[in-house]
Amino acid sequence: MGRIAVIGAGMGAMAAAARLAVAGHRVAVYERAETYGGAVRRFERDGFGFDTGPGLLTLPAVWRDLFIKTGRQPLEECVELVQVDPSSRHVFADGTAVALPNASRAGVVAALDEALGAGAGGRWGDFLVRAREAWDRTRRPLLEEPLWPNWAVLAGREPYPAVPHKRLLRTRRAATLAEVGAWELRDPRLTALLESYALAYGLDPRVTPASAAVLPYMEHAFGSWYVRGGVRELARAVYERCVARRVEFHFGAEVTGVLEKDGRAAGVELDDGTVAEADHVVAGVHPVRLQGLTERRLDDEGDVRPDTAARPGRFTVLLALRGPRETGALHHTVVHAPDRTAELESLHSGADEPVRPTVTVLRPDDPALRPDEEHESVVLSAAVPAEGDWHRSERGERFADLLVAAAEAAIPGLRERLLWREVRSPGLGEDETGAAFGGVSAPSLAAGEGRFLHPANTTRFPGLYRVGGWSHPGGGLPHAGMSGALVAGLIVEGPEFRGSQ
């Protein structure tokens, strides 16, 4: 078996490392930071703990598979998974609110009918049926298989089904997520609910393909999960599984170049001048950084090209609160923007002054993240434009004020309970992950002329592979785990590998 050099210790990179080590390879991971996990980080202060990256988990089966394939201890023996029920509560611009049961289509339909009026639940339920059809059509090529060489088939074919229109006496096919909302949901609150799944990744629903319907479908079909102690505990468990499989980790070790020998990748060079030879190199870094590590062109003219433009980033405010959580407090609340058009214009066209965005409020009932039962830790987050000075600036503080004001709809007496807050701008995410402006990578999506696909895990530089959220199948914890499985399969089985069966 061969030697594998892995650049970065993000979730996808560690997933690949563990699988390759089990297959008998000697694996070494080189991470420029002092810890593992990539964007899956934790901030601690005064006995409070906060997830600063993703706070919830969908499709835990991806990580269960990793633990089954790499050792005797299953995932549930390494971390405690808790279903979040209700999966989310949504507070809309008109003040109405609805709590959505976890992984229950019938329950969601009933809740929407009760909160938004008769017929609302039925329209959302019908939408989920169509979203399932899109999921069934794209699950394997976009999640479980290496990117097809003829990926243009995925780029041009909209998997979200056409819908009969009674007045027009014909069917019409929505091209964007915004059209799904306008044509099929016909309620601004249901439209806001749908579009919030795109906004979570900084996507503009006006141009995001209708195939993004798979994003709410994943939550409704497979549930929303919390990792006791915070999602950082999942990163810890994956890291420990790697160590148990004898993966070597080198922290504070920045890779400055990919070596070449006989026309293929042959190892890495570090910032201190040392060289680590390898038979394969797996890169879990942003495409701009990866291209800077080699003089080789990594893609052919007809390949999916990395999107190197700055993407909207995630702005986060961590709140330390005095007083216990009130009875009936929910884990996950989305407070929708009062003016969705203004929000989208600000996010994707830029604005001199920040407008109140759609805000995600996470309130885990977890003793591990608070000093005692008389305190609470809360995470607020929203997408922000990929421009401007957000760090330690008046603009950033004003935007943080907007998030806190929005969160009052989810947390009674918030301002009176506030001990302190920590503002984390996208620039901090860039320092931790290497992604431009701390950009959030979205899962790969079909249609949209290929603009929502990610580069293949293989490159035109033999022996060099891509892994993690900036490569196929895209961002998000499930997709990062699958990228690790795909890269390991391609190295172990060769280019004929076609994914899990």
Secondary structure, DSSP 8 states (H G I E B T S, - for coil): --EEEEE--SHHHHHHHHHHHHTT-EEEEEESSSSS-TT--EEEETTEEEESS---BS-THHHHHHHHHH-SS-HHHHS-EEE-SSSEEEE-TTS-EEEE-TT-HHHHHHHHHHHH-TTHHHHHHHHHHHHHHHHHHHHIIIIIS---TTTHHHHH---S--EEETTTTEEE---BHHHHIIIII-SHHHHHHHHHHHHTTT--TTTSBGGGGHHHHHHHHH--EEETT-THHHHHHHHHHHHHTT-EEEET--EEEEEEETTEEEEEEETTS-EEE-SEEEE-S-HHHHHHT-SS--S-TTS-----S---EEEEEEEEEES---TT--SEEEE--S-HHHHHHHHHH--SS-----EEEE----GGGSSSTTEEEEEEEEEE-S-S--TTSHHHHHHHHHHHHHHTTTSTTHHHHEEEEEEE-HHHHHHHH--GGGB---B--S-GGGTT----SB-SSTTEEE-STTSTTBSSHHHHHHHHHHHHHHHHH-TT-----
